Amino acid sequence: MRRISTVTLLFATVLAAAAHADVAQRDWQVDGVTRSALIHVPDSMKTTPTPVIFAFHGHGGTMAHAARTFAYHRHWPEAIVVYMQGLPTPGQLTDPEGKRPGWQRTPGDQGDRDLHFFDTVLASLKSDYKVDTKRIYCTGHSNGGGFTYLLWGVRHDVFAAVAPSAAGAARNRGLLKPLPALHVAGTNDQLVKYAWQEQTMDMVRRLNGCDTDGAPWASSGDLVGTIYKSSKSAPFVSLISPGTHKFPEEAPALIVKFFKEHVKNWP
């Protein structure tokens, strides 16, 4: 058996601590259950109207892994970033027994526990900090992307823009209203099939009153962005790679760029 040295373990511990040095855990009581998130809060949050990003891990993920792989706070350190932690949830495509953490899929599912969690955290942020209510954003991957689509549908008036990844909106498409949106997808995604995601992206473009033809947007590595202008002030960006279901490491910087381009212009 290979022996792991004390130095190696110490180095790994230091790296793990560094990855989360600029986020801190907070807990809330929601419907009698303790819910948690890792939060990055900039120094200016008490005096300056501050944007907020809510980020949701995929099924089986954790807030710690989300903070490390999404790392939106590294790309936008002036924003409050909230990496939410899900609870054990039956998976639509995997984990039917619900042993791993995830998010509700539709209104009423799981007693709306995750919608209540979101509402509680947002109210808490508004109470504790100087939140810029015209710059609140939501993003998530896989099951977290599906929850992003659900939040878009049932909390539409909260957000300036959303950015789901590797997800579909078939169950909640009737709830959606025009909103600036970016969708990340891999053409070789074998879990949430790319064809399913294409149907969702086509639906969003129609909903948002977008042009049929897109124009080049930002790209990075294998990710290629295409923007579709909207007659309803709700442009859509597709961010496509030849990748699989894995969240692309180049995506966070482009998602932050998209968020920075959009400020809510309605009450």
ZALO-532020 format. One record per residue (C-alpha): residue number from 1; residue in three letters; x, z, y negated. Coordinates in nm, 2 decimals, padded with zeros to 4 digits, always signed. Layout:
residues N
  pos  code       X       Z       Y
  NUM   Ala       X       Z       Y
...
This chain:
residues 267
  pos  code       X       Z       Y
    1   Met  +00.00  +00.00  +00.00
    2   Arg  +00.14  -00.09  -00.34
    3   Arg  +00.22  +00.21  -00.55
    4   Ile  +00.11  +00.22  -00.92
    5   Ser  +00.37  +00.39  -01.14
    6   Thr  +00.29  +00.66  -01.39
    7   Val  +00.42  +00.43  -01.66
    8   Thr  +00.18  +00.15  -01.56
    9   Leu  -00.12  +00.39  -01.56
   10   Leu  -00.02  +00.53  -01.90
   11   Phe  +00.02  +00.17  -02.04
   12   Ala  -00.33  +00.08  -01.90
   13   Thr  -00.48  +00.39  -02.06
   14   Val  -00.32  +00.32  -02.39
   15   Leu  -00.46  -00.04  -02.38
   16   Ala  -00.80  +00.08  -02.30
   17   Ala  -00.80  +00.34  -02.58
   18   Ala  -00.68  +00.07  -02.83
   19   Ala  -00.96  -00.16  -02.73
   20   His  -01.21  +00.10  -02.83
   21   Ala  -01.02  +00.28  -03.11
   22   Asp  -01.25  +00.12  -03.37
   23   Val  -01.58  +00.19  -03.20
   24   Ala  -01.75  +00.52  -03.12
   25   Gln  -02.03  +00.62  -02.89
   26   Arg  -02.36  +00.74  -03.03
   27   Asp  -02.66  +00.87  -02.83
   28   Trp  -03.03  +00.87  -02.91
   29   Gln  -03.33  +01.02  -02.74
   30   Val  -03.58  +00.73  -02.67
   31   Asp  -03.90  +00.81  -02.48
   32   Gly  -03.73  +01.12  -02.33
   33   Val  -03.43  +00.93  -02.21
   34   Thr  -03.08  +00.94  -02.35
   35   Arg  -02.97  +00.60  -02.46
   36   Ser  -02.62  +00.51  -02.58
   37   Ala  -02.43  +00.24  -02.77
   38   Leu  -02.07  +00.19  -02.90
   39   Ile  -02.08  +00.13  -03.27
   40   His  -01.82  +00.00  -03.52
   41   Val  -01.90  +00.13  -03.87
   42   Pro  -01.69  +00.00  -04.16
   43   Asp  -01.57  +00.24  -04.43
   44   Ser  -01.80  +00.08  -04.69
   45   Met  -02.12  +00.14  -04.50
   46   Lys  -02.23  +00.42  -04.74
   47   Thr  -02.18  +00.24  -05.06
   48   Thr  -02.21  -00.13  -05.00
   49   Pro  -02.50  -00.32  -04.84
   50   Thr  -02.36  -00.39  -04.49
   51   Pro  -02.45  -00.66  -04.23
   52   Val  -02.54  -00.55  -03.88
   53   Ile  -02.48  -00.73  -03.54
   54   Phe  -02.67  -00.61  -03.23
   55   Ala  -02.49  -00.72  -02.91
   56   Phe  -02.63  -00.70  -02.56
   57   His  -02.43  -00.72  -02.24
   58   Gly  -02.54  -00.92  -01.93
   59   His  -02.70  -00.78  -01.62
   60   Gly  -02.45  -00.54  -01.45
   61   Gly  -02.25  -00.51  -01.77
   62   Thr  -02.16  -00.22  -01.99
   63   Met  -02.13  -00.15  -02.36
   64   Ala  -01.76  -00.09  -02.31
   65   His  -01.71  -00.43  -02.15
   66   Ala  -01.92  -00.59  -02.42
   67   Ala  -01.71  -00.42  -02.70
   68   Arg  -01.39  -00.55  -02.53
   69   Thr  -01.50  -00.91  -02.45
   70   Phe  -01.74  -00.98  -02.74
   71   Ala  -01.53  -00.79  -03.00
   72   Tyr  -01.75  -00.90  -03.29
   73   His  -01.61  -00.61  -03.49
   74   Arg  -01.26  -00.77  -03.47
   75   His  -01.40  -01.09  -03.62
   76   Trp  -01.62  -00.93  -03.88
   77   Pro  -01.48  -00.58  -03.95
   78   Glu  -01.69  -00.54  -04.26
   79   Ala  -02.01  -00.54  -04.05
   80   Ile  -02.17  -00.27  -03.85
   81   Val  -02.16  -00.38  -03.49
   82   Val  -02.37  -00.21  -03.22
   83   Tyr  -02.29  -00.27  -02.85
   84   Met  -02.60  -00.14  -02.67
   85   Gln  -02.60  +00.00  -02.32
   86   Gly  -02.87  -00.11  -02.08
   87   Leu  -03.04  +00.09  -01.80
   88   Pro  -03.08  +00.00  -01.43
   89   Thr  -03.31  -00.30  -01.42
   90   Pro  -03.43  -00.54  -01.15
   91   Gly  -03.25  -00.87  -01.20
   92   Gln  -03.44  -01.20  -01.21
   93   Leu  -03.16  -01.39  -01.03
   94   Thr  -02.96  -01.10  -00.88
   95   Asp  -02.99  -00.73  -00.80
   96   Pro  -03.37  -00.73  -00.71
   97   Glu  -03.35  -00.35  -00.64
   98   Gly  -03.25  -00.28  -01.00
   99   Lys  -02.93  -00.08  -00.93
  100   Arg  -02.73  -00.23  -01.22
  101   Pro  -02.79  -00.20  -01.59
  102   Gly  -02.98  -00.47  -01.78
  103   Trp  -03.27  -00.54  -02.02
  104   Gln  -03.64  -00.59  -02.01
  105   Arg  -03.74  -00.95  -01.98
  106   Thr  -04.09  -00.97  -02.15
  107   Pro  -04.31  -00.76  -02.37
  108   Gly  -04.44  -00.46  -02.17
  109   Asp  -04.17  -00.50  -01.90
  110   Gln  -04.01  -00.16  -01.81
  111   Gly  -04.25  +00.01  -02.05
  112   Asp  -04.09  -00.16  -02.34
  113   Arg  -03.81  +00.09  -02.32
  114   Asp  -03.55  -00.15  -02.46
  115   Leu  -03.76  -00.26  -02.75
  116   His  -03.81  +00.11  -02.83
  117   Phe  -03.44  +00.16  -02.80
  118   Phe  -03.37  -00.12  -03.05
  119   Asp  -03.63  +00.01  -03.29
  120   Thr  -03.48  +00.36  -03.27
  121   Val  -03.13  +00.25  -03.33
  122   Leu  -03.22  +00.02  -03.62
  123   Ala  -03.42  +00.30  -03.79
  124   Ser  -03.13  +00.53  -03.74
  125   Leu  -02.88  +00.29  -03.90
  126   Lys  -03.11  +00.24  -04.20
  127   Ser  -03.13  +00.61  -04.24
  128   Asp  -02.76  +00.68  -04.21
  129   Tyr  -02.60  +00.38  -04.37
  130   Lys  -02.66  +00.12  -04.64
  131   Val  -02.78  -00.16  -04.42
  132   Asp  -02.82  -00.51  -04.57
  133   Thr  -03.17  -00.59  -04.44
  134   Lys  -03.12  -00.96  -04.52
  135   Arg  -02.82  -00.98  -04.29
  136   Ile  -02.92  -00.84  -03.95
  137   Tyr  -02.82  -01.04  -03.64
  138   Cys  -02.87  -01.04  -03.27
  139   Thr  -02.66  -01.18  -02.98
  140   Gly  -02.63  -01.13  -02.61
  141   His  -02.51  -01.30  -02.29
  142   Ser  -02.71  -01.39  -01.98
  143   Asn  -02.98  -01.11  -01.94
  144   Gly  -02.86  -00.99  -02.28
  145   Gly  -02.92  -01.34  -02.41
  146   Gly  -03.27  -01.34  -02.26
  147   Phe  -03.33  -01.01  -02.44
  148   Thr  -03.21  -01.17  -02.76
  149   Tyr  -03.48  -01.44  -02.72
  150   Leu  -03.73  -01.16  -02.66
  151   Leu  -03.62  -00.98  -02.98
  152   Trp  -03.64  -01.30  -03.17
  153   Gly  -04.00  -01.33  -03.05
  154   Val  -04.13  -00.98  -03.11
  155   Arg  -03.90  -00.87  -03.40
  156   His  -03.87  -01.20  -03.58
  157   Asp  -03.89  -01.06  -03.93
  158   Val  -03.59  -00.84  -03.87
  159   Phe  -03.33  -01.11  -03.82
  160   Ala  -03.14  -01.36  -04.04
  161   Ala  -03.01  -01.55  -03.73
  162   Val  -02.97  -01.51  -03.35
  163   Ala  -02.71  -01.63  -03.10
  164   Pro  -02.81  -01.61  -02.73
  165   Ser  -02.56  -01.72  -02.46
  166   Ala  -02.62  -01.84  -02.10
  167   Ala  -02.99  -01.76  -02.12
  168   Gly  -03.33  -01.92  -02.12
  169   Ala  -03.65  -01.84  -02.31
  170   Ala  -03.92  -01.98  -02.07
  171   Arg  -04.10  -01.64  -02.04
  172   Asn  -04.11  -01.58  -02.42
  173   Arg  -04.12  -01.93  -02.57
  174   Gly  -04.47  -01.88  -02.70
  175   Leu  -04.36  -01.58  -02.91
  176   Leu  -04.09  -01.76  -03.11
  177   Lys  -04.11  -01.86  -03.47
  178   Pro  -03.86  -02.08  -03.66
  179   Leu  -03.53  -01.89  -03.71
  180   Pro  -03.16  -02.01  -03.74
  181   Ala  -03.02  -02.00  -03.39
  182   Leu  -02.70  -02.08  -03.20
  183   His  -02.70  -02.12  -02.82
  184   Val  -02.38  -02.09  -02.61
  185   Ala  -02.39  -02.28  -02.27
  186   Gly  -02.16  -02.40  -02.00
  187   Thr  -02.24  -02.72  -01.83
  188   Asn  -02.12  -02.58  -01.50
  189   Asp  -02.32  -02.26  -01.51
  190   Gln  -02.44  -02.21  -01.16
  191   Leu  -02.64  -01.89  -01.23
  192   Val  -02.85  -01.98  -01.53
  193   Lys  -02.86  -02.35  -01.46
  194   Tyr  -02.75  -02.57  -01.75
  195   Ala  -03.07  -02.78  -01.70
  196   Trp  -03.28  -02.47  -01.77
  197   Gln  -03.08  -02.40  -02.08
  198   Glu  -03.12  -02.76  -02.20
  199   Gln  -03.49  -02.71  -02.18
  200   Thr  -03.47  -02.40  -02.39
  201   Met  -03.24  -02.57  -02.65
  202   Asp  -03.48  -02.87  -02.67
  203   Met  -03.77  -02.63  -02.72
  204   Val  -03.59  -02.45  -03.00
  205   Arg  -03.50  -02.77  -03.18
  206   Arg  -03.86  -02.87  -03.18
  207   Leu  -03.98  -02.53  -03.29
  208   Asn  -03.73  -02.52  -03.57
  209   Gly  -03.82  -02.87  -03.70
  210   Cys  -03.47  -03.00  -03.63
  211   Asp  -03.34  -03.35  -03.66
  212   Thr  -03.32  -03.55  -03.34
  213   Asp  -02.95  -03.63  -03.39
  214   Gly  -02.69  -03.36  -03.45
  215   Ala  -02.37  -03.36  -03.64
  216   Pro  -02.03  -03.20  -03.56
  217   Trp  -02.01  -02.83  -03.63
  218   Ala  -01.71  -02.60  -03.56
  219   Ser  -01.53  -02.62  -03.23
  220   Ser  -01.27  -02.41  -03.06
  221   Gly  -01.09  -02.48  -02.73
  222   Asp  -01.34  -02.63  -02.49
  223   Leu  -01.64  -02.52  -02.70
  224   Val  -01.79  -02.80  -02.90
  225   Gly  -02.05  -02.72  -03.17
  226   Thr  -02.32  -02.95  -03.28
  227   Ile  -02.56  -02.86  -03.57
  228   Tyr  -02.91  -02.99  -03.60
  229   Lys  -03.05  -02.97  -03.95
  230   Ser  -03.40  -02.82  -03.99
  231   Ser  -03.70  -02.90  -04.21
  232   Lys  -03.79  -02.53  -04.18
  233   Ser  -03.47  -02.38  -04.31
  234   Ala  -03.39  -02.29  -03.94
  235   Pro  -03.09  -02.50  -03.83
  236   Phe  -02.99  -02.49  -03.46
  237   Val  -02.63  -02.51  -03.33
  238   Ser  -02.55  -02.59  -02.97
  239   Leu  -02.21  -02.45  -02.86
  240   Ile  -02.13  -02.63  -02.53
  241   Ser  -01.84  -02.61  -02.30
  242   Pro  -01.76  -02.74  -01.95
  243   Gly  -01.74  -02.38  -01.84
  244   Thr  -01.94  -02.16  -01.59
  245   His  -02.16  -01.86  -01.65
  246   Lys  -01.86  -01.66  -01.79
  247   Phe  -01.88  -01.58  -02.16
  248   Pro  -01.63  -01.80  -02.34
  249   Glu  -01.35  -01.61  -02.52
  250   Glu  -01.37  -01.85  -02.81
  251   Ala  -01.74  -01.79  -02.87
  252   Pro  -01.73  -01.46  -03.08
  253   Ala  -01.54  -01.61  -03.37
  254   Leu  -01.78  -01.91  -03.39
  255   Ile  -02.09  -01.68  -03.35
  256   Val  -01.96  -01.47  -03.64
  257   Lys  -01.90  -01.79  -03.85
  258   Phe  -02.27  -01.89  -03.78
  259   Phe  -02.40  -01.55  -03.87
  260   Lys  -02.21  -01.55  -04.20
  261   Glu  -02.37  -01.88  -04.29
  262   His  -02.72  -01.73  -04.28
  263   Val  -02.89  -01.47  -04.50
  264   Lys  -03.27  -01.40  -04.45
  265   Asn  -03.46  -01.56  -04.74
  266   Trp  -03.81  -01.42  -04.66
  267   Pro  -03.94  -01.06  -04.71
